[in-house]
Amino acid sequence: MNQDIHVTLVGAGPGDPELLTLKALRAIERAEVVVYDSLVSPDILALIPAGVKRIEMGKRCGKSSARQEDICAVLVRLARAGNRVVRLKGGDPFIFGRGGEEALYLKQHDIPFSVVPGITAALGCAAASLIPLTHRGVSRAVTLVTGHLQQGGEFRGWSALAQAGQTLVFYMGLEQATVIQQQLLAEGCPASLPVALIESGTTAGQRITTTELGRLIHTAERLTPRGPVLMMIGEVVRLRAELTATLDSLAVA
Ligand SMILES: C[S@@+](CC[C@H](N)C(=O)[O-])C[C@H]1O[C@@H](n2cnc3c(N)ncnc32)[C@H](O)[C@@H]1O
């Protein structure tokens, strides 16, 4: 039993275990208990040393999952019992990961904590799908947006999201394809604006589907994803075809 009460909120990245930071790996290796969320990939769970207690506690879109207050209470209880606790989360704990809520709860209960960042899905998926999120002359801003925009009141930022020259990355956006398509078109985005839907980015199950804003609802309805899906909207998506073609021609040469 370790007397140094501490919880480390650790970002596990988007799935590929090689995208873990060294700091994350060390925290996992030193942990006495790992409380992980449902987005953490099996390949990363395999890195938890044998004998370390594992507890799955996560939020799952559309499926029954642990309540946030229960997760927070478990972290406090485990830490007060003297365990070195790692709270392992998909991507980065502070990007749509409820990491801020968990950190606040730990602070309110006088539990020392630290945060190890992880590669968030937007960055992992961008690299894995060869879609640069910014590109000179094409996109000079990136906005990370939750698909759950209407939670907590009506969202009033659609006109800002519709400004040209930027890339939008929607987390948890697939189920909201209808509202995203309708609102962006209503704010003047062209129907031809390219969209990429990246499923299970950076993992062996990665699948990339490209479409246009005007066909987003149609495409989303036909997707049958087995893993999480990220939605990228912007002219940068066109670069993927160019970059993959370049790679193919280099491979042939
Ligand atoms: C609750 S959010 C968690 C985000 C996480 N904290 C991060 O920084 O990536 C879950 C959403 O992230 C996106 N996501 C996470 N990992 C992904 C992956 N490997 N491929 C595609 N989308 C992913 C999906 O949109 C999913 O619905």
PDBQT file of the ligand as one rigid body, heavy atoms in Angstrom, charges set to zero:
ROOT
HETATM    1  C1  LIG A 301     -16.046  11.505 -25.227  1.00  0.00    +0.000 C 
HETATM    2  S1  LIG A 301     -15.107  11.970 -26.621  1.00  0.00    +0.000 S 
HETATM    3  C2  LIG A 301     -13.493  11.718 -25.972  1.00  0.00    +0.000 C 
HETATM    4  C3  LIG A 301     -12.416  12.443 -26.717  1.00  0.00    +0.000 C 
HETATM    5  C4  LIG A 301     -11.022  12.201 -26.160  1.00  0.00    +0.000 C 
HETATM    6  N1  LIG A 301     -10.877  12.737 -24.841  1.00  0.00    +0.000 N 
HETATM    7  C5  LIG A 301      -9.945  12.774 -27.070  1.00  0.00    +0.000 C 
HETATM    8  O1  LIG A 301      -9.231  13.706 -26.684  1.00  0.00    +0.000 OA
HETATM    9  O2  LIG A 301      -9.814  12.252 -28.189  1.00  0.00    +0.000 OA
HETATM   10  C6  LIG A 301     -15.365  10.592 -27.675  1.00  0.00    +0.000 C 
HETATM   11  C7  LIG A 301     -15.326  10.949 -29.152  1.00  0.00    +0.000 C 
HETATM   12  O3  LIG A 301     -13.990  11.173 -29.559  1.00  0.00    +0.000 OA
HETATM   13  C8  LIG A 301     -13.835  10.766 -30.898  1.00  0.00    +0.000 C 
HETATM   14  N2  LIG A 301     -12.775   9.742 -30.945  1.00  0.00    +0.000 N 
HETATM   15  C9  LIG A 301     -12.025   9.312 -29.932  1.00  0.00    +0.000 A 
HETATM   16  N3  LIG A 301     -11.098   8.418 -30.338  1.00  0.00    +0.000 NA
HETATM   17  C10 LIG A 301     -11.291   8.273 -31.666  1.00  0.00    +0.000 A 
HETATM   18  C11 LIG A 301     -10.663   7.492 -32.675  1.00  0.00    +0.000 A 
HETATM   19  N4  LIG A 301      -9.634   6.679 -32.409  1.00  0.00    +0.000 N 
HETATM   20  N5  LIG A 301     -11.126   7.588 -33.942  1.00  0.00    +0.000 NA
HETATM   21  C12 LIG A 301     -12.151   8.404 -34.241  1.00  0.00    +0.000 A 
HETATM   22  N6  LIG A 301     -12.778   9.173 -33.328  1.00  0.00    +0.000 NA
HETATM   23  C13 LIG A 301     -12.355   9.116 -32.060  1.00  0.00    +0.000 A 
HETATM   24  C14 LIG A 301     -15.180  10.253 -31.375  1.00  0.00    +0.000 C 
HETATM   25  O4  LIG A 301     -15.858  11.335 -31.982  1.00  0.00    +0.000 OA
HETATM   26  C15 LIG A 301     -15.828   9.867 -30.064  1.00  0.00    +0.000 C 
HETATM   27  O5  LIG A 301     -17.240   9.875 -30.179  1.00  0.00    +0.000 OA
ENDROOT
TORSDOF 0
